[in-house]
Amino acid sequence: MNIATTIDGTSARLSICGEIDFDTLPSLRAVVDTLPPQVTDLYWDLTRTPFMDVAGLHLLFTPTTSSGPERRATVTGLGKQPLSLLLMAADVNPTLFDLSRLLPDVPPTAR
């Protein structure tokens, strides 16, 4: 797995090349934990991420560790399998997996 990070003010773009699973989750969390505290927006570029398991849900829907600043996550470049996983999770529990938080073009779910 390769992770390229670009910081611009309060935003960080994290471009991942490789799969997101429980083996790679600690490395991804470590990258997020080392970001400067002023970074409040995470942009995950998953263009080169062909596979994501439930670890990706943990990463994308809890982008902040308990000790770090609150951060908002946005996802771009979703391939077929990662998108399918996100849609399935949102279908099972739309409140917990509110895609409008991650995908800017998805309207909020009715509550």
Jmol script that loads the backbone (N, CA, C; Angstrom):
load data "model"
ATOM      1  N   MET A   1       0.842  -1.174   0.000  1.00  0.00           N
ATOM      2  CA  MET A   1       0.000   0.000   0.000  1.00  0.00           C
ATOM      3  C   MET A   1       0.885   1.234   0.000  1.00  0.00           C
ATOM      4  N   ASN A   2       0.539   2.171  -0.852  1.00  0.00           N
ATOM      5  CA  ASN A   2       1.190   3.471  -0.897  1.00  0.00           C
ATOM      6  C   ASN A   2       0.157   4.533  -0.594  1.00  0.00           C
ATOM      7  N   ILE A   3       0.565   5.528   0.201  1.00  0.00           N
ATOM      8  CA  ILE A   3      -0.321   6.625   0.569  1.00  0.00           C
ATOM      9  C   ILE A   3       0.408   7.927   0.280  1.00  0.00           C
ATOM     10  N   ALA A   4      -0.166   8.739  -0.589  1.00  0.00           N
ATOM     11  CA  ALA A   4       0.379  10.062  -0.870  1.00  0.00           C
ATOM     12  C   ALA A   4      -0.515  11.086  -0.178  1.00  0.00           C
ATOM     13  N   THR A   5       0.104  11.978   0.578  1.00  0.00           N
ATOM     14  CA  THR A   5      -0.645  12.983   1.328  1.00  0.00           C
ATOM     15  C   THR A   5      -0.247  14.373   0.859  1.00  0.00           C
ATOM     16  N   THR A   6      -1.245  15.181   0.560  1.00  0.00           N
ATOM     17  CA  THR A   6      -1.032  16.574   0.186  1.00  0.00           C
ATOM     18  C   THR A   6      -1.859  17.435   1.128  1.00  0.00           C
ATOM     19  N   ILE A   7      -1.205  18.385   1.784  1.00  0.00           N
ATOM     20  CA  ILE A   7      -1.896  19.270   2.724  1.00  0.00           C
ATOM     21  C   ILE A   7      -1.965  20.665   2.123  1.00  0.00           C
ATOM     22  N   ASP A   8      -3.168  21.247   2.179  1.00  0.00           N
ATOM     23  CA  ASP A   8      -3.393  22.603   1.706  1.00  0.00           C
ATOM     24  C   ASP A   8      -4.256  23.315   2.739  1.00  0.00           C
ATOM     25  N   GLY A   9      -3.634  24.046   3.634  1.00  0.00           N
ATOM     26  CA  GLY A   9      -4.369  24.755   4.687  1.00  0.00           C
ATOM     27  C   GLY A   9      -5.034  23.789   5.642  1.00  0.00           C
ATOM     28  N   THR A  10      -6.376  23.807   5.672  1.00  0.00           N
ATOM     29  CA  THR A  10      -7.126  22.948   6.585  1.00  0.00           C
ATOM     30  C   THR A  10      -7.570  21.635   5.925  1.00  0.00           C
ATOM     31  N   SER A  11      -7.093  21.391   4.702  1.00  0.00           N
ATOM     32  CA  SER A  11      -7.487  20.187   3.969  1.00  0.00           C
ATOM     33  C   SER A  11      -6.286  19.282   3.718  1.00  0.00           C
ATOM     34  N   ALA A  12      -6.557  17.976   3.737  1.00  0.00           N
ATOM     35  CA  ALA A  12      -5.544  16.988   3.371  1.00  0.00           C
ATOM     36  C   ALA A  12      -6.155  16.033   2.370  1.00  0.00           C
ATOM     37  N   ARG A  13      -5.427  15.798   1.280  1.00  0.00           N
ATOM     38  CA  ARG A  13      -5.848  14.820   0.271  1.00  0.00           C
ATOM     39  C   ARG A  13      -4.974  13.593   0.454  1.00  0.00           C
ATOM     40  N   LEU A  14      -5.628  12.449   0.700  1.00  0.00           N
ATOM     41  CA  LEU A  14      -4.916  11.199   0.905  1.00  0.00           C
ATOM     42  C   LEU A  14      -5.237  10.284  -0.263  1.00  0.00           C
ATOM     43  N   SER A  15      -4.251  10.033  -1.108  1.00  0.00           N
ATOM     44  CA  SER A  15      -4.413   9.177  -2.280  1.00  0.00           C
ATOM     45  C   SER A  15      -3.831   7.813  -1.946  1.00  0.00           C
ATOM     46  N   ILE A  16      -4.677   6.805  -2.031  1.00  0.00           N
ATOM     47  CA  ILE A  16      -4.292   5.458  -1.627  1.00  0.00           C
ATOM     48  C   ILE A  16      -4.122   4.591  -2.863  1.00  0.00           C
ATOM     49  N   CYS A  17      -3.043   3.842  -2.889  1.00  0.00           N
ATOM     50  CA  CYS A  17      -2.810   2.856  -3.936  1.00  0.00           C
ATOM     51  C   CYS A  17      -2.714   1.500  -3.245  1.00  0.00           C
ATOM     52  N   GLY A  18      -3.779   0.723  -3.331  1.00  0.00           N
ATOM     53  CA  GLY A  18      -3.816  -0.571  -2.677  1.00  0.00           C
ATOM     54  C   GLY A  18      -5.158  -0.801  -2.016  1.00  0.00           C
ATOM     55  N   GLU A  19      -5.295  -1.954  -1.403  1.00  0.00           N
ATOM     56  CA  GLU A  19      -6.545  -2.341  -0.772  1.00  0.00           C
ATOM     57  C   GLU A  19      -6.667  -1.758   0.634  1.00  0.00           C
ATOM     58  N   ILE A  20      -7.907  -1.544   1.055  1.00  0.00           N
ATOM     59  CA  ILE A  20      -8.185  -1.122   2.425  1.00  0.00           C
ATOM     60  C   ILE A  20      -8.814  -2.312   3.128  1.00  0.00           C
ATOM     61  N   ASP A  21      -8.091  -2.835   4.123  1.00  0.00           N
ATOM     62  CA  ASP A  21      -8.591  -3.958   4.919  1.00  0.00           C
ATOM     63  C   ASP A  21      -8.011  -3.822   6.326  1.00  0.00           C
ATOM     64  N   PHE A  22      -8.272  -4.800   7.177  1.00  0.00           N
ATOM     65  CA  PHE A  22      -7.803  -4.681   8.558  1.00  0.00           C
ATOM     66  C   PHE A  22      -6.281  -4.750   8.674  1.00  0.00           C
ATOM     67  N   ASP A  23      -5.580  -5.287   7.661  1.00  0.00           N
ATOM     68  CA  ASP A  23      -4.117  -5.271   7.673  1.00  0.00           C
ATOM     69  C   ASP A  23      -3.570  -3.875   7.375  1.00  0.00           C
ATOM     70  N   THR A  24      -4.256  -3.126   6.519  1.00  0.00           N
ATOM     71  CA  THR A  24      -3.770  -1.798   6.139  1.00  0.00           C
ATOM     72  C   THR A  24      -4.375  -0.674   6.983  1.00  0.00           C
ATOM     73  N   LEU A  25      -5.437  -0.972   7.718  1.00  0.00           N
ATOM     74  CA  LEU A  25      -6.107   0.059   8.521  1.00  0.00           C
ATOM     75  C   LEU A  25      -5.171   0.760   9.505  1.00  0.00           C
ATOM     76  N   PRO A  26      -4.306   0.057  10.243  1.00  0.00           N
ATOM     77  CA  PRO A  26      -3.410   0.761  11.169  1.00  0.00           C
ATOM     78  C   PRO A  26      -2.497   1.776  10.471  1.00  0.00           C
ATOM     79  N   SER A  27      -2.006   1.443   9.286  1.00  0.00           N
ATOM     80  CA  SER A  27      -1.155   2.388   8.545  1.00  0.00           C
ATOM     81  C   SER A  27      -1.931   3.622   8.128  1.00  0.00           C
ATOM     82  N   LEU A  28      -3.165   3.407   7.692  1.00  0.00           N
ATOM     83  CA  LEU A  28      -3.998   4.539   7.288  1.00  0.00           C
ATOM     84  C   LEU A  28      -4.345   5.416   8.487  1.00  0.00           C
ATOM     85  N   ARG A  29      -4.685   4.803   9.605  1.00  0.00           N
ATOM     86  CA  ARG A  29      -4.966   5.570  10.833  1.00  0.00           C
ATOM     87  C   ARG A  29      -3.729   6.353  11.268  1.00  0.00           C
ATOM     88  N   ALA A  30      -2.551   5.745  11.145  1.00  0.00           N
ATOM     89  CA  ALA A  30      -1.314   6.419  11.542  1.00  0.00           C
ATOM     90  C   ALA A  30      -1.073   7.670  10.701  1.00  0.00           C
ATOM     91  N   VAL A  31      -1.372   7.580   9.399  1.00  0.00           N
ATOM     92  CA  VAL A  31      -1.226   8.757   8.532  1.00  0.00           C
ATOM     93  C   VAL A  31      -2.165   9.861   8.992  1.00  0.00           C
ATOM     94  N   VAL A  32      -3.402   9.524   9.270  1.00  0.00           N
ATOM     95  CA  VAL A  32      -4.376  10.521   9.728  1.00  0.00           C
ATOM     96  C   VAL A  32      -3.939  11.111  11.071  1.00  0.00           C
ATOM     97  N   ASP A  33      -3.446  10.271  11.965  1.00  0.00           N
ATOM     98  CA  ASP A  33      -3.028  10.744  13.292  1.00  0.00           C
ATOM     99  C   ASP A  33      -1.831  11.685  13.240  1.00  0.00           C
ATOM    100  N   THR A  34      -1.014  11.606  12.177  1.00  0.00           N
ATOM    101  CA  THR A  34       0.155  12.483  12.082  1.00  0.00           C
ATOM    102  C   THR A  34      -0.142  13.801  11.362  1.00  0.00           C
ATOM    103  N   LEU A  35      -1.373  13.965  10.887  1.00  0.00           N
ATOM    104  CA  LEU A  35      -1.717  15.226  10.225  1.00  0.00           C
ATOM    105  C   LEU A  35      -1.715  16.364  11.237  1.00  0.00           C
ATOM    106  N   PRO A  36      -1.362  17.565  10.790  1.00  0.00           N
ATOM    107  CA  PRO A  36      -1.387  18.711  11.704  1.00  0.00           C
ATOM    108  C   PRO A  36      -2.793  18.955  12.258  1.00  0.00           C
ATOM    109  N   PRO A  37      -2.891  19.479  13.462  1.00  0.00           N
ATOM    110  CA  PRO A  37      -4.204  19.679  14.082  1.00  0.00           C
ATOM    111  C   PRO A  37      -5.119  20.631  13.313  1.00  0.00           C
ATOM    112  N   GLN A  38      -4.578  21.520  12.485  1.00  0.00           N
ATOM    113  CA  GLN A  38      -5.426  22.447  11.741  1.00  0.00           C
ATOM    114  C   GLN A  38      -6.155  21.768  10.579  1.00  0.00           C
ATOM    115  N   VAL A  39      -5.780  20.541  10.224  1.00  0.00           N
ATOM    116  CA  VAL A  39      -6.453  19.814   9.149  1.00  0.00           C
ATOM    117  C   VAL A  39      -7.800  19.305   9.660  1.00  0.00           C
ATOM    118  N   THR A  40      -8.865  19.826   9.073  1.00  0.00           N
ATOM    119  CA  THR A  40     -10.224  19.450   9.485  1.00  0.00           C
ATOM    120  C   THR A  40     -10.996  18.742   8.375  1.00  0.00           C
ATOM    121  N   ASP A  41     -10.477  18.753   7.161  1.00  0.00           N
ATOM    122  CA  ASP A  41     -11.140  18.113   6.036  1.00  0.00           C
ATOM    123  C   ASP A  41     -10.212  17.086   5.399  1.00  0.00           C
ATOM    124  N   LEU A  42     -10.690  15.834   5.344  1.00  0.00           N
ATOM    125  CA  LEU A  42      -9.934  14.756   4.713  1.00  0.00           C
ATOM    126  C   LEU A  42     -10.591  14.405   3.391  1.00  0.00           C
ATOM    127  N   TYR A  43      -9.819  14.407   2.331  1.00  0.00           N
ATOM    128  CA  TYR A  43     -10.295  14.014   1.013  1.00  0.00           C
ATOM    129  C   TYR A  43      -9.588  12.717   0.640  1.00  0.00           C
ATOM    130  N   TRP A  44     -10.330  11.612   0.703  1.00  0.00           N
ATOM    131  CA  TRP A  44      -9.785  10.299   0.372  1.00  0.00           C
ATOM    132  C   TRP A  44      -9.945  10.063  -1.121  1.00  0.00           C
ATOM    133  N   ASP A  45      -8.841   9.940  -1.840  1.00  0.00           N
ATOM    134  CA  ASP A  45      -8.872   9.621  -3.257  1.00  0.00           C
ATOM    135  C   ASP A  45      -8.656   8.111  -3.384  1.00  0.00           C
ATOM    136  N   LEU A  46      -9.721   7.398  -3.748  1.00  0.00           N
ATOM    137  CA  LEU A  46      -9.671   5.938  -3.841  1.00  0.00           C
ATOM    138  C   LEU A  46      -9.624   5.456  -5.290  1.00  0.00           C
ATOM    139  N   THR A  47      -9.147   6.297  -6.178  1.00  0.00           N
ATOM    140  CA  THR A  47      -9.067   5.949  -7.595  1.00  0.00           C
ATOM    141  C   THR A  47      -8.269   4.666  -7.807  1.00  0.00           C
ATOM    142  N   ARG A  48      -7.210   4.463  -7.029  1.00  0.00           N
ATOM    143  CA  ARG A  48      -6.352   3.277  -7.188  1.00  0.00           C
ATOM    144  C   ARG A  48      -6.545   2.293  -6.030  1.00  0.00           C
ATOM    145  N   THR A  49      -7.782   2.240  -5.520  1.00  0.00           N
ATOM    146  CA  THR A  49      -8.145   1.297  -4.461  1.00  0.00           C
ATOM    147  C   THR A  49      -9.211   0.355  -5.010  1.00  0.00           C
ATOM    148  N   PRO A  50      -8.789  -0.839  -5.461  1.00  0.00           N
ATOM    149  CA  PRO A  50      -9.745  -1.743  -6.091  1.00  0.00           C
ATOM    150  C   PRO A  50     -10.637  -2.498  -5.106  1.00  0.00           C
ATOM    151  N   PHE A  51     -10.220  -2.588  -3.837  1.00  0.00           N
ATOM    152  CA  PHE A  51     -10.964  -3.391  -2.865  1.00  0.00           C
ATOM    153  C   PHE A  51     -10.955  -2.703  -1.510  1.00  0.00           C
ATOM    154  N   MET A  52     -12.097  -2.775  -0.832  1.00  0.00           N
ATOM    155  CA  MET A  52     -12.227  -2.241   0.525  1.00  0.00           C
ATOM    156  C   MET A  52     -13.170  -3.160   1.277  1.00  0.00           C
ATOM    157  N   ASP A  53     -12.759  -3.606   2.482  1.00  0.00           N
ATOM    158  CA  ASP A  53     -13.677  -4.406   3.295  1.00  0.00           C
ATOM    159  C   ASP A  53     -14.230  -3.519   4.409  1.00  0.00           C
ATOM    160  N   VAL A  54     -14.816  -4.123   5.413  1.00  0.00           N
ATOM    161  CA  VAL A  54     -15.467  -3.361   6.485  1.00  0.00           C
ATOM    162  C   VAL A  54     -14.490  -2.415   7.193  1.00  0.00           C
ATOM    163  N   ALA A  55     -13.211  -2.672   7.115  1.00  0.00           N
ATOM    164  CA  ALA A  55     -12.219  -1.749   7.686  1.00  0.00           C
ATOM    165  C   ALA A  55     -12.324  -0.371   7.037  1.00  0.00           C
ATOM    166  N   GLY A  56     -12.673  -0.343   5.753  1.00  0.00           N
ATOM    167  CA  GLY A  56     -12.861   0.936   5.067  1.00  0.00           C
ATOM    168  C   GLY A  56     -14.018   1.726   5.641  1.00  0.00           C
ATOM    169  N   LEU A  57     -15.062   1.024   6.068  1.00  0.00           N
ATOM    170  CA  LEU A  57     -16.188   1.708   6.710  1.00  0.00           C
ATOM    171  C   LEU A  57     -15.736   2.350   8.017  1.00  0.00           C
ATOM    172  N   HIS A  58     -14.941   1.613   8.783  1.00  0.00           N
ATOM    173  CA  HIS A  58     -14.410   2.169  10.037  1.00  0.00           C
ATOM    174  C   HIS A  58     -13.565   3.411   9.751  1.00  0.00           C
ATOM    175  N   LEU A  59     -12.739   3.332   8.750  1.00  0.00           N
ATOM    176  CA  LEU A  59     -11.857   4.448   8.414  1.00  0.00           C
ATOM    177  C   LEU A  59     -12.638   5.672   7.944  1.00  0.00           C
ATOM    178  N   LEU A  60     -13.575   5.477   7.039  1.00  0.00           N
ATOM    179  CA  LEU A  60     -14.276   6.602   6.423  1.00  0.00           C
ATOM    180  C   LEU A  60     -15.356   7.215   7.299  1.00  0.00           C
ATOM    181  N   PHE A  61     -15.981   6.406   8.145  1.00  0.00           N
ATOM    182  CA  PHE A  61     -17.072   6.930   8.970  1.00  0.00           C
ATOM    183  C   PHE A  61     -16.620   7.335  10.366  1.00  0.00           C
ATOM    184  N   THR A  62     -15.390   7.072  10.725  1.00  0.00           N
ATOM    185  CA  THR A  62     -14.814   7.568  11.985  1.00  0.00           C
ATOM    186  C   THR A  62     -13.428   8.130  11.671  1.00  0.00           C
ATOM    187  N   PRO A  63     -13.383   9.255  10.941  1.00  0.00           N
ATOM    188  CA  PRO A  63     -12.098   9.805  10.497  1.00  0.00           C
ATOM    189  C   PRO A  63     -11.283  10.477  11.592  1.00  0.00           C
ATOM    190  N   THR A  64     -11.792  10.469  12.812  1.00  0.00           N
ATOM    191  CA  THR A  64     -11.110  11.122  13.912  1.00  0.00           C
ATOM    192  C   THR A  64     -10.886  10.123  15.031  1.00  0.00           C
ATOM    193  N   THR A  65      -9.675  10.096  15.538  1.00  0.00           N
ATOM    194  CA  THR A  65      -9.437   9.293  16.726  1.00  0.00           C
ATOM    195  C   THR A  65      -9.864  10.110  17.938  1.00  0.00           C
ATOM    196  N   SER A  66     -10.004   9.471  19.063  1.00  0.00           N
ATOM    197  CA  SER A  66     -10.484  10.171  20.255  1.00  0.00           C
ATOM    198  C   SER A  66      -9.537  11.286  20.699  1.00  0.00           C
ATOM    199  N   SER A  67      -8.269  11.162  20.352  1.00  0.00           N
ATOM    200  CA  SER A  67      -7.306  12.166  20.811  1.00  0.00           C
ATOM    201  C   SER A  67      -7.081  13.292  19.808  1.00  0.00           C
ATOM    202  N   GLY A  68      -7.599  13.151  18.585  1.00  0.00           N
ATOM    203  CA  GLY A  68      -7.338  14.144  17.558  1.00  0.00           C
ATOM    204  C   GLY A  68      -8.485  15.102  17.350  1.00  0.00           C
ATOM    205  N   PRO A  69      -8.268  16.098  16.471  1.00  0.00           N
ATOM    206  CA  PRO A  69      -9.333  17.056  16.163  1.00  0.00           C
ATOM    207  C   PRO A  69     -10.439  16.390  15.354  1.00  0.00           C
ATOM    208  N   GLU A  70     -11.637  16.958  15.415  1.00  0.00           N
ATOM    209  CA  GLU A  70     -12.748  16.428  14.621  1.00  0.00           C
ATOM    210  C   GLU A  70     -12.481  16.732  13.154  1.00  0.00           C
ATOM    211  N   ARG A  71     -12.664  15.722  12.309  1.00  0.00           N
ATOM    212  CA  ARG A  71     -12.386  15.879  10.883  1.00  0.00           C
ATOM    213  C   ARG A  71     -13.551  15.354  10.066  1.00  0.00           C
ATOM    214  N   ARG A  72     -13.801  16.016   8.940  1.00  0.00           N
ATOM    215  CA  ARG A  72     -14.853  15.602   8.017  1.00  0.00           C
ATOM    216  C   ARG A  72     -14.195  14.894   6.851  1.00  0.00           C
ATOM    217  N   ALA A  73     -14.758  13.753   6.454  1.00  0.00           N
ATOM    218  CA  ALA A  73     -14.201  12.959   5.354  1.00  0.00           C
ATOM    219  C   ALA A  73     -15.068  13.079   4.107  1.00  0.00           C
ATOM    220  N   THR A  74     -14.402  13.147   2.965  1.00  0.00           N
ATOM    221  CA  THR A  74     -15.040  13.121   1.659  1.00  0.00           C
ATOM    222  C   THR A  74     -14.278  12.106   0.816  1.00  0.00           C
ATOM    223  N   VAL A  75     -14.999  11.374  -0.039  1.00  0.00           N
ATOM    224  CA  VAL A  75     -14.384  10.327  -0.848  1.00  0.00           C
ATOM    225  C   VAL A  75     -14.557  10.646  -2.328  1.00  0.00           C
ATOM    226  N   THR A  76     -13.485  10.434  -3.091  1.00  0.00           N
ATOM    227  CA  THR A  76     -13.541  10.578  -4.545  1.00  0.00           C
ATOM    228  C   THR A  76     -12.930   9.332  -5.181  1.00  0.00           C
ATOM    229  N   GLY A  77     -13.221   9.137  -6.441  1.00  0.00           N
ATOM    230  CA  GLY A  77     -12.588   8.069  -7.199  1.00  0.00           C
ATOM    231  C   GLY A  77     -13.013   6.662  -6.813  1.00  0.00           C
ATOM    232  N   LEU A  78     -14.244   6.511  -6.348  1.00  0.00           N
ATOM    233  CA  LEU A  78     -14.702   5.185  -5.927  1.00  0.00           C
ATOM    234  C   LEU A  78     -14.844   4.234  -7.106  1.00  0.00           C
ATOM    235  N   GLY A  79     -14.223   3.071  -6.967  1.00  0.00           N
ATOM    236  CA  GLY A  79     -14.395   2.009  -7.949  1.00  0.00           C
ATOM    237  C   GLY A  79     -15.649   1.207  -7.634  1.00  0.00           C
ATOM    238  N   LYS A  80     -15.905   0.218  -8.459  1.00  0.00           N
ATOM    239  CA  LYS A  80     -17.140  -0.563  -8.359  1.00  0.00           C
ATOM    240  C   LYS A  80     -17.285  -1.260  -7.006  1.00  0.00           C
ATOM    241  N   GLN A  81     -16.263  -1.973  -6.536  1.00  0.00           N
ATOM    242  CA  GLN A  81     -16.396  -2.734  -5.293  1.00  0.00           C
ATOM    243  C   GLN A  81     -16.485  -1.826  -4.065  1.00  0.00           C
ATOM    244  N   PRO A  82     -15.610  -0.825  -3.903  1.00  0.00           N
ATOM    245  CA  PRO A  82     -15.770   0.059  -2.739  1.00  0.00           C
ATOM    246  C   PRO A  82     -17.120   0.784  -2.730  1.00  0.00           C
ATOM    247  N   LEU A  83     -17.582   1.222  -3.901  1.00  0.00           N
ATOM    248  CA  LEU A  83     -18.881   1.890  -3.971  1.00  0.00           C
ATOM    249  C   LEU A  83     -19.997   0.924  -3.589  1.00  0.00           C
ATOM    250  N   SER A  84     -19.913  -0.301  -4.055  1.00  0.00           N
ATOM    251  CA  SER A  84     -20.917  -1.308  -3.717  1.00  0.00           C
ATOM    252  C   SER A  84     -20.979  -1.539  -2.211  1.00  0.00           C
ATOM    253  N   LEU A  85     -19.826  -1.605  -1.565  1.00  0.00           N
ATOM    254  CA  LEU A  85     -19.785  -1.782  -0.109  1.00  0.00           C
ATOM    255  C   LEU A  85     -20.448  -0.604   0.605  1.00  0.00           C
ATOM    256  N   LEU A  86     -20.138   0.619   0.173  1.00  0.00           N
ATOM    257  CA  LEU A  86     -20.739   1.797   0.794  1.00  0.00           C
ATOM    258  C   LEU A  86     -22.253   1.813   0.603  1.00  0.00           C
ATOM    259  N   LEU A  87     -22.710   1.471  -0.583  1.00  0.00           N
ATOM    260  CA  LEU A  87     -24.156   1.458  -0.849  1.00  0.00           C
ATOM    261  C   LEU A  87     -24.861   0.381  -0.023  1.00  0.00           C
ATOM    262  N   MET A  88     -24.218  -0.773   0.123  1.00  0.00           N
ATOM    263  CA  MET A  88     -24.808  -1.841   0.920  1.00  0.00           C
ATOM    264  C   MET A  88     -24.891  -1.422   2.394  1.00  0.00           C
ATOM    265  N   ALA A  89     -23.829  -0.812   2.905  1.00  0.00           N
ATOM    266  CA  ALA A  89     -23.834  -0.364   4.300  1.00  0.00           C
ATOM    267  C   ALA A  89     -24.920   0.688   4.516  1.00  0.00           C
ATOM    268  N   ALA A  90     -25.059   1.619   3.583  1.00  0.00           N
ATOM    269  CA  ALA A  90     -26.079   2.660   3.702  1.00  0.00           C
ATOM    270  C   ALA A  90     -27.483   2.074   3.609  1.00  0.00           C
ATOM    271  N   ASP A  91     -27.640   1.019   2.825  1.00  0.00           N
ATOM    272  CA  ASP A  91     -28.933   0.369   2.712  1.00  0.00           C
ATOM    273  C   ASP A  91     -29.312  -0.337   4.016  1.00  0.00           C
ATOM    274  N   VAL A  92     -28.333  -0.948   4.669  1.00  0.00           N
ATOM    275  CA  VAL A  92     -28.573  -1.669   5.921  1.00  0.00           C
ATOM    276  C   VAL A  92     -28.842  -0.701   7.075  1.00  0.00           C
ATOM    277  N   ASN A  93     -28.060   0.372   7.145  1.00  0.00           N
ATOM    278  CA  ASN A  93     -28.218   1.329   8.244  1.00  0.00           C
ATOM    279  C   ASN A  93     -27.948   2.748   7.729  1.00  0.00           C
ATOM    280  N   PRO A  94     -28.956   3.390   7.124  1.00  0.00           N
ATOM    281  CA  PRO A  94     -28.741   4.708   6.515  1.00  0.00           C
ATOM    282  C   PRO A  94     -28.377   5.806   7.509  1.00  0.00           C
ATOM    283  N   THR A  95     -28.751   5.655   8.754  1.00  0.00           N
ATOM    284  CA  THR A  95     -28.403   6.683   9.738  1.00  0.00           C
ATOM    285  C   THR A  95     -26.926   6.605  10.097  1.00  0.00           C
ATOM    286  N   LEU A  96     -26.445   5.409  10.340  1.00  0.00           N
ATOM    287  CA  LEU A  96     -25.036   5.218  10.701  1.00  0.00           C
ATOM    288  C   LEU A  96     -24.121   5.472   9.514  1.00  0.00           C
ATOM    289  N   PHE A  97     -24.528   4.990   8.338  1.00  0.00           N
ATOM    290  CA  PHE A  97     -23.707   5.126   7.141  1.00  0.00           C
ATOM    291  C   PHE A  97     -24.361   6.124   6.185  1.00  0.00           C
ATOM    292  N   ASP A  98     -24.397   7.373   6.615  1.00  0.00           N
ATOM    293  CA  ASP A  98     -25.000   8.457   5.840  1.00  0.00           C
ATOM    294  C   ASP A  98     -24.021   8.875   4.747  1.00  0.00           C
ATOM    295  N   LEU A  99     -24.300   8.475   3.521  1.00  0.00           N
ATOM    296  CA  LEU A  99     -23.382   8.749   2.423  1.00  0.00           C
ATOM    297  C   LEU A  99     -23.278  10.224   2.072  1.00  0.00           C
ATOM    298  N   SER A 100     -24.242  11.034   2.476  1.00  0.00           N
ATOM    299  CA  SER A 100     -24.148  12.465   2.183  1.00  0.00           C
ATOM    300  C   SER A 100     -22.955  13.088   2.904  1.00  0.00           C
ATOM    301  N   ARG A 101     -22.489  12.437   3.960  1.00  0.00           N
ATOM    302  CA  ARG A 101     -21.286  12.918   4.651  1.00  0.00           C
ATOM    303  C   ARG A 101     -20.037  12.676   3.821  1.00  0.00           C
ATOM    304  N   LEU A 102     -20.001  11.556   3.107  1.00  0.00           N
ATOM    305  CA  LEU A 102     -18.803  11.169   2.354  1.00  0.00           C
ATOM    306  C   LEU A 102     -18.813  11.615   0.903  1.00  0.00           C
ATOM    307  N   LEU A 103     -19.979  11.524   0.295  1.00  0.00           N
ATOM    308  CA  LEU A 103     -20.106  11.795  -1.129  1.00  0.00           C
ATOM    309  C   LEU A 103     -20.872  13.095  -1.325  1.00  0.00           C
ATOM    310  N   PRO A 104     -20.223  14.150  -1.768  1.00  0.00           N
ATOM    311  CA  PRO A 104     -20.868  15.462  -1.824  1.00  0.00           C
ATOM    312  C   PRO A 104     -22.105  15.526  -2.712  1.00  0.00           C
ATOM    313  N   ASP A 105     -22.252  14.597  -3.661  1.00  0.00           N
ATOM    314  CA  ASP A 105     -23.388  14.656  -4.571  1.00  0.00           C
ATOM    315  C   ASP A 105     -24.577  13.818  -4.116  1.00  0.00           C
ATOM    316  N   VAL A 106     -24.505  13.231  -2.946  1.00  0.00           N
ATOM    317  CA  VAL A 106     -25.595  12.392  -2.426  1.00  0.00           C
ATOM    318  C   VAL A 106     -26.420  13.230  -1.457  1.00  0.00           C
ATOM    319  N   PRO A 107     -27.744  13.324  -1.671  1.00  0.00           N
ATOM    320  CA  PRO A 107     -28.574  14.107  -0.738  1.00  0.00           C
ATOM    321  C   PRO A 107     -28.649  13.412   0.631  1.00  0.00           C
ATOM    322  N   PRO A 108     -28.818  14.174   1.702  1.00  0.00           N
ATOM    323  CA  PRO A 108     -28.943  13.578   3.036  1.00  0.00           C
ATOM    324  C   PRO A 108     -30.138  12.639   3.094  1.00  0.00           C
ATOM    325  N   THR A 109     -30.019  11.613   3.949  1.00  0.00           N
ATOM    326  CA  THR A 109     -31.131  10.682   4.118  1.00  0.00           C
ATOM    327  C   THR A 109     -32.182  11.322   5.004  1.00  0.00           C
ATOM    328  N   ALA A 110     -33.440  10.975   4.747  1.00  0.00           N
ATOM    329  CA  ALA A 110     -34.539  11.481   5.584  1.00  0.00           C
ATOM    330  C   ALA A 110     -34.474  10.793   6.932  1.00  0.00           C
ATOM    331  N   ARG A 111     -34.683  11.538   7.985  1.00  0.00           N
ATOM    332  CA  ARG A 111     -34.621  10.969   9.337  1.00  0.00           C
ATOM    333  C   ARG A 111     -35.973  11.020   9.966  1.00  0.00           C
TER     334      ARG A 111
END
end "model"
wireframe off; spacefill off
backbone 0.3
color backbone group
